[in-house]
Amino acid sequence: MKPYKVEVMSGDVATSYKVVSADTPSGAATKATGRAVRDRRSEIHWVRVTDEDERVVFKYAFS
């Protein structure tokens, strides 16, 4: 399991964040928010997941 920083976003502003360990970025988003996610398109409320080891950013929206 890898560490991921999961931020709940409103537009470009992070409204909350958690650091969680998970096997995948989407798994980290679900674990941190308690909600299912899918790939982000242009939603205002979304989830930014940063791979703490690789410094790669993933973007998801709530399903």
C-alpha positions, -999 to 999 in steps of 0.1 A, spaced: 0 0 0 12 35 -8 5 68 9 -18 92 -9 -28 128 0 -65 131 -7 -80 166 -10 -117 174 -14 -119 204 -38 -144 231 -45 -132 246 -78 -95 253 -72 -97 255 -34 -90 225 -11 -118 223 15 -103 193 34 -76 167 32 -64 134 46 -34 112 41 -44 75 36 -27 43 25 -43 24 -3 -34 2 -33 -47 26 -59 -54 63 -62 -92 58 -67 -92 34 -37 -75 62 -16 -102 87 -27 -130 63 -17 -113 54 16 -108 91 25 -142 104 15 -164 74 21 -179 79 -14 -175 62 -48 -155 82 -73 -150 82 -111 -127 101 -135 -132 139 -133 -145 159 -162 -154 195 -153 -172 191 -120 -169 219 -94 -167 195 -65 -140 170 -70 -112 150 -54 -75 155 -60 -53 126 -50 -15 130 -49 8 100 -49 31 109 -20 60 88 -34 59 96 -71 44 131 -68 17 123 -94 -17 139 -92 -50 121 -100 -84 138 -104 -118 123 -95 -154 133 -92 -180 118 -69 -202 92 -86 
